[in-house]
Amino acid sequence: MKRSLAVALALGAAATAFAHHGWSEYDADKPLTLTGTITESGYSQPHGHVALKTADKTWHVVLAPPSRMESRGLPKEALAAGGQATVVGYPHRSKGDELRAERITIRDKTTELR
């Protein structure tokens, strides 16, 4: 029984890790720099996110895992709604409003996310 449970947990963890890392969906040949207002944020697993309102639309920006953001000096409070941010990252190939962030700048502080 313990062995079956261990195997099931290992397979589940591997499937979860494989499923959420689809970075090939983002076009690294077309980096974008977006500046706007954070209208919403999440500091959740497996990756944090912000909704960033720019001049022409609101982007869903995928950030790093919360533990990495914390260790690099980007606390949850820095992503509060109403703040200004500049994000450099790669656009999603099929979702026209999604960007995977490589770095984010908030109040003159740039945090590398990858």
N, C-alpha and C positions, 0 to 999 in steps of 0.2 A: 504494500500500500504506500509506504513512504517513497519507494523508488518510483512508482507511477506518478505520484504528486511532484517529485523532483523533476522528472522528465517533462511533465506538463508545464511546470513553471518555467523551465529552461526554454522550451519551445515557444511559450507565450512571450517571454522576454525578447527572444530573438526576432519573432514576428513583429513585435511592437517597434523594436529598434529599426528593423528593415523598412517597415511601413512609413515611419515618419521622416526618414531622410531621403527625400526625393529631390535633392538639390539640382539634378539635371533638368528639372522643370523650370529653372531660372536661367535666363540668358546672360552668361558672364561676358559676352561680347558687346553688350549694350548697357554699360553702367549708367546709372542715373543719379543725379543729385537733386533731392527734393527739399524744399523749405516750406514750412507751414506751421499750423497750430494743431497741437494734440487735442483731439476731441474725446478720446477714449483710450484707455490702456489696460493691459492685463499683464500681470507678473506671474504667469502660470506655466506649468510643465506641458509639453516638453519645451516650448519656447514662449517667451513673452511677445507681446505685440502692442502696437499703437495704431489708432486711426489718425491719420495725418491729413488735415484739410489744407490743400494747396489752392492756388488761384483757380485751377480748372476742375478739380475733383478731390474726393476723399480717398486716400490710399490706405489699404490694409498692409501694414509694415510688419514683417516677421522679424523678431529680434532673437537674441541668444537665449539659452536657458537661464532662469533666474540665478542659479548659483554662479554662473560665469559673469553675469552682469554685476552681481554683488562683489565678486572678487576683483573686478576691474573698476570698481568705484562708481557704479551706476545703480543707486538704490531705487526702490519702488517709487519713492516720493518725487524723484526727478522726472518721472513720466506723468505727472499730474495733468489732468485736463486743463486746458487754457494756456499751457506753456508753449513756447516756440521751440522748434527743433529743425535741424538739418540732418538729413539721412542720405548716405551714399550706399547704393546697393544695386541689385540686379532685378529686373522686372520678370515676372512670371510669364512663361511663353504663351499661356492660353487665358489667364485671368488678367484682364487689362487694368485692374486696379490693385494688384498685389506686387509687393517688392520684398525681397530678402535683404535685410540690412547687413552691410559689412561694418559700418561705423555710424555713430550718431553723435551729434554735437548739440549740447543743451547748455545755454548760458556760458559760452566760451570754453566749455570742457568737452573734448572729444574722447569718446570711448570706443576702442576697437572691440568688435563683437565676435570676430572669428579667430 
